[in-house]
Amino acid sequence: MTAILLAGPTASGKSALALALARETGGVIVNADALQVYADWRLLTARPSAEEEAQAPHRLYGMLGFDAPWSAGHWLRAVTALLREVETPIFVGGTGLYFLALTEGLAEIPETPAEVRARGDALRRAQGAAGLAALLAERDPGTLARIDARNPMRLQRAWEVLESTGRPLSAWQDDTPPPVIAPDTALRLVMMPEPGWLNARIDRRFDMMMADGALDEVRAVLPRWQPERPAAQALGARELVAHLRGETGLAEAVAQAKLGSRQYAKRQRTWFRNRMKGWRQVDPAALPPLRDLLG
């Protein structure tokens, strides 16, 4: 098995390149995006269209309902089972943690009890990232030093692991089993676009999403909307929900969604640059021939 790993920030053209690679190699495209797994989000997460999915096999796309839990652990278990039947997997997505789990291993941490999760949700809502970071600074500074102290979901996860297992997340991570795919055996590509080029694509793509019916997609989810669900992290979802609830105008919601997407892409680029130094960087504005990429 020769695996192809294709990472990159939002709107960088990953899906189109993955489809071209699948045609060239006969491979199977495997979702490595934490939001494209949800059936409710096709437009808002730029999930491959039905026409694109018909051109090559796609796996782990649009398979969960809005309320379903999903994590790197869920994804890695699904991938491990999938690899038994797929000869040339082409992993594509922007969730860097998935690629690290695949090539560096993932700690086997027990599931968080519902009661602890509820307390974690309440803490995050009441204290935000700053409050959770302060709690971890007192009880688990080792884990705090490893994670993004501005990301409330990552901080909540660290707090929940400590609270439910009595053991720091960093200790669980240190006992990580071997990776499913050894990094040196895979073709590892990371899209690293120029910021101005990418920001313009992000804005254009969001306009296209809106024209294609993204607001209706969010409206359909509104009766089941719960901001703490993993599915609620889709870029633009919160802003469009606020508009549908009469809290903001549509133009303002769209502008804020675009801004949030650009800021997220900037964080992704920084993360990829710091954590994927051994990967081949590809400029999506000047893609080399497929043979050169595969060679």
C-alpha positions as CSV (number, residue, x, y, z in Angstrom):
1,M,0.0,0.0,0.0
2,T,1.3,3.5,-0.9
3,A,-0.6,6.2,0.8
4,I,-0.9,9.8,-0.4
5,L,-1.5,12.4,2.3
6,L,-2.7,15.8,1.1
7,A,-3.2,18.5,3.7
8,G,-3.8,22.2,3.4
9,P,-5.8,25.2,4.6
10,T,-9.4,25.8,3.8
11,A,-10.2,26.8,0.1
12,S,-6.6,25.9,-1.1
13,G,-7.9,23.4,-3.7
14,K,-7.2,20.2,-1.9
15,S,-10.3,18.4,-3.2
16,A,-9.6,19.1,-6.8
17,L,-6.0,17.9,-6.6
18,A,-7.1,14.8,-4.7
19,L,-9.6,14.0,-7.5
20,A,-6.9,14.4,-10.1
21,L,-4.5,12.2,-8.1
22,A,-7.3,9.6,-7.8
23,R,-7.8,9.5,-11.5
24,E,-4.1,9.2,-12.1
25,T,-3.5,6.4,-9.5
26,G,-6.8,4.7,-9.2
27,G,-6.8,5.5,-5.5
28,V,-9.6,6.0,-3.0
29,I,-10.1,9.5,-1.6
30,V,-10.5,9.4,2.2
31,N,-11.8,12.4,4.1
32,A,-9.4,13.9,6.7
33,D,-11.6,16.9,7.5
34,A,-13.4,17.0,10.8
35,L,-16.6,18.7,9.4
36,Q,-17.0,17.1,6.0
37,V,-18.0,13.9,7.8
38,Y,-21.4,15.4,8.7
39,A,-24.3,14.8,6.3
40,D,-26.0,18.2,7.0
41,W,-23.0,20.1,5.7
42,R,-22.2,19.7,2.0
43,L,-22.2,23.3,0.9
44,L,-20.9,25.0,4.1
45,T,-17.9,22.6,4.4
46,A,-17.2,22.5,0.6
47,R,-17.7,18.8,0.7
48,P,-17.2,17.1,-2.7
49,S,-20.3,17.3,-4.9
50,A,-22.3,14.3,-6.0
51,E,-20.7,14.7,-9.4
52,E,-17.2,14.7,-8.0
53,E,-17.9,11.7,-5.8
54,A,-19.1,9.9,-8.9
55,Q,-15.7,10.4,-10.6
56,A,-13.7,8.4,-8.0
57,P,-14.4,6.4,-4.8
58,H,-14.8,8.7,-1.7
59,R,-14.9,7.4,1.9
60,L,-15.9,8.9,5.3
61,Y,-17.9,11.8,3.8
62,G,-21.3,12.9,4.9
63,M,-21.9,9.8,7.0
64,L,-23.0,11.3,10.3
65,G,-26.0,13.2,11.6
66,F,-25.6,16.7,13.3
67,D,-25.8,15.3,16.8
68,A,-23.2,12.6,16.4
69,P,-19.9,12.8,18.3
70,W,-16.8,12.6,16.2
71,S,-13.1,13.0,17.2
72,A,-9.6,12.1,16.0
73,G,-10.0,8.8,17.8
74,H,-13.3,8.0,15.9
75,W,-11.6,8.9,12.7
76,L,-8.5,6.9,13.2
77,R,-10.5,3.8,14.1
78,A,-12.6,4.2,11.0
79,V,-9.4,4.7,8.9
80,T,-7.7,1.6,10.4
81,A,-10.6,-0.6,9.4
82,L,-10.8,1.1,5.9
83,L,-7.1,0.4,5.2
84,R,-7.7,-3.3,5.3
85,E,-9.6,-3.0,2.0
86,V,-8.1,0.0,0.2
87,E,-4.8,-0.3,-1.7
88,T,-4.0,3.3,-2.5
89,P,-5.7,5.7,0.0
90,I,-5.5,9.4,-0.7
91,F,-6.2,11.2,2.5
92,V,-7.3,14.8,2.0
93,G,-8.3,17.5,4.5
94,G,-7.4,20.4,6.6
95,T,-7.6,18.8,10.1
96,G,-3.9,18.6,11.0
97,L,-4.5,16.5,14.1
98,Y,-5.9,13.7,11.9
99,F,-2.7,13.5,9.9
100,L,-0.6,13.5,13.0
101,A,-2.7,10.7,14.5
102,L,-2.2,8.7,11.3
103,T,1.5,9.1,11.0
104,E,2.6,9.6,14.7
105,G,-0.1,7.5,16.5
106,L,-2.9,8.6,18.8
107,A,-3.2,8.0,22.6
108,E,-5.9,5.5,23.5
109,I,-7.8,7.6,26.0
110,P,-11.0,6.3,27.6
111,E,-14.3,7.9,26.5
112,T,-15.3,10.9,28.6
113,P,-18.4,10.3,30.8
114,A,-21.5,12.3,29.9
115,E,-21.5,14.0,33.3
116,V,-17.9,15.2,32.9
117,R,-18.6,16.4,29.4
118,A,-21.6,18.4,30.6
119,R,-19.5,20.0,33.3
120,G,-16.8,20.8,30.7
121,D,-19.4,22.4,28.5
122,A,-20.6,24.5,31.4
123,L,-17.0,25.6,32.2
124,R,-16.3,26.5,28.7
125,R,-19.4,28.6,28.3
126,A,-18.9,30.3,31.7
127,Q,-15.1,30.9,31.6
128,G,-14.1,30.6,28.0
129,A,-10.6,29.8,26.9
130,A,-8.9,32.0,29.4
131,G,-10.6,30.4,32.4
132,L,-9.9,26.9,31.2
133,A,-6.3,27.8,30.5
134,A,-6.0,29.1,34.1
135,L,-7.4,25.9,35.5
136,L,-5.0,23.8,33.5
137,A,-2.1,26.1,34.5
138,E,-2.8,25.1,38.1
139,R,-3.5,21.4,37.6
140,D,-1.9,20.3,34.3
141,P,0.7,22.8,33.1
142,G,2.4,20.0,31.0
143,T,-0.6,19.6,28.8
144,L,-1.2,23.3,28.6
145,A,2.3,23.8,27.2
146,R,1.5,21.4,24.3
147,I,-1.9,22.8,23.1
148,D,-3.3,26.0,21.7
149,A,-4.2,28.0,24.7
150,R,-6.7,30.0,22.6
151,N,-8.7,27.0,21.5
152,P,-11.5,26.4,24.0
153,M,-12.4,23.0,22.6
154,R,-8.8,21.7,23.0
155,L,-8.6,23.2,26.5
156,Q,-11.9,21.6,27.5
157,R,-10.7,18.2,26.2
158,A,-7.6,18.4,28.3
159,W,-9.6,19.3,31.4
160,E,-12.1,16.5,30.7
161,V,-9.3,13.9,30.4
162,L,-7.7,15.0,33.6
163,E,-11.1,15.1,35.4
164,S,-12.3,11.7,34.2
165,T,-9.1,9.7,34.3
166,G,-7.1,11.4,37.0
167,R,-4.2,11.5,34.5
168,P,-3.0,14.4,32.4
169,L,-3.6,14.3,28.7
170,S,0.1,14.7,28.1
171,A,0.8,11.5,30.0
172,W,-1.7,9.6,27.8
173,Q,0.0,11.1,24.8
174,D,3.4,10.0,25.9
175,D,2.1,6.4,25.9
176,T,0.9,6.7,22.3
177,P,1.0,3.4,20.2
178,P,2.8,3.1,16.9
179,P,1.3,5.0,13.9
180,V,-1.1,3.3,11.4
181,I,1.0,4.6,8.5
182,A,4.8,5.2,9.0
183,P,5.4,8.7,7.6
184,D,8.4,7.7,5.5
185,T,6.3,5.2,3.6
186,A,3.8,7.8,2.4
187,L,3.8,10.6,-0.1
188,R,3.1,13.6,2.1
189,L,2.0,16.9,0.4
190,V,0.9,20.1,2.1
191,M,-0.7,23.0,0.3
192,M,1.0,26.3,1.3
193,P,-0.7,29.1,-0.7
194,E,0.3,32.7,-0.6
195,P,-2.0,34.5,1.9
196,G,-3.5,37.1,-0.5
197,W,-4.3,34.4,-3.1
198,L,-6.0,32.2,-0.5
199,N,-8.0,35.0,1.1
200,A,-9.4,36.0,-2.2
201,R,-10.4,32.4,-2.9
202,I,-12.0,32.1,0.6
203,D,-14.2,35.2,-0.1
204,R,-15.2,34.0,-3.6
205,R,-16.0,30.5,-2.4
206,F,-18.2,31.8,0.5
207,D,-20.2,33.9,-2.0
208,M,-20.6,30.8,-4.2
209,M,-21.8,28.8,-1.1
210,M,-24.4,31.4,-0.4
211,A,-25.6,31.5,-4.0
212,D,-25.9,27.7,-4.0
213,G,-28.0,27.6,-0.9
214,A,-25.8,27.6,2.2
215,L,-28.3,29.7,4.2
216,D,-31.0,27.1,3.5
217,E,-28.6,24.4,4.6
218,V,-28.1,26.2,8.0
219,R,-31.9,26.8,8.2
220,A,-32.5,23.1,8.0
221,V,-30.2,22.5,10.9
222,L,-31.5,25.3,13.1
223,P,-34.2,23.2,15.0
224,R,-31.4,20.9,16.1
225,W,-28.7,23.6,16.6
226,Q,-26.4,23.1,19.6
227,P,-23.3,25.2,19.6
228,E,-21.3,22.8,21.7
229,R,-21.6,20.0,19.1
230,P,-18.6,19.2,17.0
231,A,-20.7,19.7,13.9
232,A,-21.4,23.3,15.0
233,Q,-17.7,24.2,14.3
234,A,-18.3,24.5,10.6
235,L,-17.0,27.8,9.3
236,G,-19.8,30.3,8.9
237,A,-22.4,28.2,10.7
238,R,-22.5,30.3,13.8
239,E,-22.7,33.6,11.9
240,L,-25.5,32.3,9.7
241,V,-27.4,31.0,12.7
242,A,-27.1,34.4,14.3
243,H,-28.7,35.9,11.2
244,L,-31.5,33.4,11.1
245,R,-32.3,34.2,14.7
246,G,-32.5,37.9,13.9
247,E,-29.4,38.8,15.8
248,T,-27.5,40.3,12.8
249,G,-28.1,41.3,9.2
250,L,-27.2,39.0,6.4
251,A,-24.4,41.2,5.0
252,E,-22.8,41.4,8.4
253,A,-23.1,37.7,8.9
254,V,-21.4,36.9,5.6
255,A,-18.7,39.4,6.3
256,Q,-18.0,37.9,9.7
257,A,-18.0,34.4,8.3
258,K,-15.5,35.4,5.6
259,L,-13.3,37.0,8.3
260,G,-13.5,34.0,10.5
261,S,-12.6,31.7,7.6
262,R,-9.6,33.8,6.7
263,Q,-8.4,33.8,10.3
264,Y,-8.8,30.1,10.6
265,A,-6.8,29.6,7.4
266,K,-4.0,31.7,8.9
267,R,-3.9,29.5,11.9
268,Q,-3.9,26.4,9.7
269,R,-1.0,27.7,7.7
270,T,1.0,28.4,10.9
271,W,0.2,24.9,12.2
272,F,1.2,23.2,9.0
273,R,4.4,25.2,8.8
274,N,5.4,24.3,12.3
275,R,4.2,20.7,12.5
276,M,4.7,19.4,8.9
277,K,8.3,20.4,8.2
278,G,9.1,17.1,6.7
279,W,6.2,17.3,4.1
280,R,6.7,18.5,0.6
281,Q,5.2,22.0,0.3
282,V,3.0,22.7,-2.8
283,D,1.9,26.1,-4.1
284,P,-1.7,25.6,-5.4
285,A,-1.3,28.7,-7.6
286,A,1.5,27.0,-9.5
287,L,0.9,23.2,-9.3
288,P,3.5,21.0,-11.0
289,P,2.5,18.2,-13.3
290,L,1.0,15.2,-11.4
291,R,3.9,13.0,-12.5
292,D,6.3,15.3,-10.7
293,L,4.1,15.2,-7.5
294,L,3.9,11.5,-7.6
295,G,7.5,11.0,-8.5
